[in-house]
Amino acid sequence: MGRHDPGAGQYCPISRTPDVVGERWSLLILGDMMTGTTRFNDLARGLPGLSRTLLTKRLRHLERFGVVERSGARYVLTPSGRALEPVVFGLARWGADWMFGDPQPEELDAQLLVWWMHTRVDTSGLVGERHVLHLRCVDDARRFWILVEHGSPSVCMSDPGFPVDVTVSSDVGSLYAVWLGRLPLPVALRSGRVHVDGATTVTRRLDEVLRLSPVAPFVAAAGARPA
C-alpha cells in the first residue's frame, strides 16, 4: 500500500481515509472509473472542470496508495479501489436524499450530458452493427450524435453521415432530469418536454438503449419519498 501522509494527525481509520480519497476530484475520478471509464482522455472529457495536470496528479496519488493501477493505456481499480464502491455510491445516495435540488444554470452542460449518456448506451438488443442517435437541445445551438459501431459508442459534434435511427429533442434541463431519474421518460414524453422521432424498433425500446445514470435510482427514490 502507499505511504501514509498524516493529515489530521490522528491514528484512526476515519482520519486516514480522507487523506487518500477525501478530495473532491479524487471521488469524482473514482466514480467515473467505477462506471467503466478507464482511459486518461475519457476521464478528462467526463470531468471538464479538472485540468489535465491535476488529473495526472490525482491519478498518481491514487496509484501511490494502491487504489488505482496502470494497465497498458488504461487506469483500473485495484481490489482496494473496488472496495470503495459502497462508499462512493453511498455518498451519491446521501446526496440524492439531502442535497440534490433544482440545478443551477451553470450546472447544465449539454455537451457533458451527451458525453455521460454515450457511456450508458446499449444497442445489444437491436438489429445491425451501426446505430445513430441524434440529440437536439432546443436551448443549445450545438447538435450531438451518438454513433455506435460494432457495439462501441462515440460522440460526434457534426453529422457522421449515416442514417439516423432516432432523434431525441428536449431542453437541456429536461434531458438532465430524465437522465438523473428526476423525471420519468414516459412522463417527459406525455408532457412534451421530450420528443422522440425515428424507427419504432428503437423508439419503443429507448429506455433500454439510453440507460440512465448509475445514480438515477437514488434520485428517483428520493423524489418518491414524502416531504
N, C-alpha and C positions, 0 to 999 in steps of 0.2 A: 504494500500500500504506500501511498505518497507520504512524504514527511509532513508532520503536522506543524502548522504555524499558529500558535495560540492567539486567539483574538481577545476574548473576554477574560482570559487568564484563569479559567475555572476547569478543574479536572472533572468533566461531566459530559456525557454523550450529547445532551441537549446543547451545550455550549460548542462542542466541536463540529456538529453537523452544519450549522450555518456558516462556519469558516470555509466549508467545502462547497456547499450548494445554495447558500442563503442569498447570494447576489441575484438581482432580478434577471439579468441576461442569462446567467447560468441555468436558472429554472426554465426559461423560455427555450433555450437551446435543447435542454433535456426533453422538454415536452415535444418539440419537433422531432427529435430522434426517436422518441417512443412511438410516434405515429408514422415512422417509416422514412424520414429524411436522413440521408447518410453522407451526402457529398457537400463539400465546403460551399460551392456556388449555390446549391439549393438551399442550404441553411441561410446564406446571406440574403437570398431573394425572399425568403419567408420571414426575415427579421430586418425590414428595411431601415429601422432606426439604429441598427447596430453596425458600426463601421467594420470593415474587413479586418482592420488592425486589431480592434477589440475582440472580434470573433476569434481570431487566431489566439489572442492572449487567453480568452476564456476556455477554449478547447485545450490548450496546453495545461492550464490549471487543472481541468477535469482529468486529463491524462495523468498528470503528476500524482493525483490522488487515487488513481486506479478506477475511476468511474467510467471513462471513455478510453478507447484504444484505436489506433490506426490499423486498418486492414486494406493494404493497397491504397487506392484512391478514396477509400471510404472511412468514415468515422463510425464506430459501432459501440454500443453499450456493453460493458463488461457485466458479469453477474452482479457486481456491486451496483452498477447503473440501473440494471433491470429491477433490482430490489427497491429502487426509489419510485417505481410506478405508482404504488398506492399513496405515496406521499404527494407526488405531483398532481395526480388526479383527485386526491383528497382536497388539495388546495383549490382545484377547479370546482369541486362540489361546494366547498365552503363559500367561495366567491360567488357562485351562482345563487346560493341561498341568501347571502347577506350583503353583497357588494355590487351586484350586477343590475343596473337600472337602464334607463334610456341612454343611447350613445351621445357623445359629444360630436359635433360636426367634424372635428379633426381626426376622429377615430374611424371615420368611414372612408375607406380607400378601395375603390373598385378594382384596381389592378391587383392589390394584395389579396382581396377576397377571391378573385378568379384564380390566383396562384394557389391559395389554400384549397379551393374547390377542385382543382385539377388533380390534387394528390389523392382525392377520395373517389374519383370516377371509376366505375366498374361496368364495363360493357361485356363482361364474360357471358352474359345471358342473351346477347344479341347476335344475329347472324352477320357474318362478314368480318374482315380483318381491319377495316378502316371505318371510323365514325367521326363526324364533325358536329360539335355543339357550338352554336353561336350565342353569345351572351351580349345583350344590349341593355345598357343602363340609360334610362331616359334623361337622367340628370348628369350624365357624363358623356362628353363628345367622343371619347375613345370607344373603340369596338374590340371585342375579345372573342377569340375562337379557342376551343379546346379540341385539339386534334389527337385522336387515339389511333395509332397504327400498331398492329400486332400486339395489342394489349398495353402499349406504352403511351401514356398521355403526355402532351406538351401544350404550352400556352403560346398562341400566336397573336401578335398585335396587328397583323394585317391578314387579309383573306388568304388562306392557304391554297385556294383554287380548286377545292374538291366540293362535291355536293354536300349541302348542309342537311343533317338528319333532323335536327330540332333547333329552333330559336327560342330562347328564353328572354323575355323583355320585362324589365322592372325598374323601379328606382333603387338606388344603392341601399338605402336604409331598409327597404322591404326585403331585398335579397339577403342582407345580413341577418335580418330577423328570422327568415326561413332557415338559413344555413346554421344558425346557432340554436335553433329549436324554440325560439320565442313565438314564432308564427307558423302553425302547421301549413304545409303546402296546399292541401285541399281548401283550407280557409283562404289562403292567399289567392288561389285561383278563382274561387267563387266571388271574392270581393273585388277582383280586378286589379289587385296590387301586383300580381304576377300574371303574365300572359305566356302561353306556350303554343307554338305552331310547329308542325312537322309531321313526320311519319308516325302513324298510330302505334307501330311496333315499338317506338321509342317513347312517345309521349305518355302512353298508358303505364310505362314502367319507369317513369322519370325519377320517382323516389328511390328506385333501386339503382339506377345509373348514377345519379348525382347524390351519393350518400352524404349525409350531414356531418357536421363537425363532430369529432370524438367527444366533445363536451356538451353536445346538444341534449343528450338525455338528462344531464344535471340541470341545464337551463329550463328544459320543458317541465321537469319535475318541480322545480322551484316555482315556476309560474302557475302550476296547477294547485299549489297549496293555498289554503285560505289566508288572507292577510291578517 
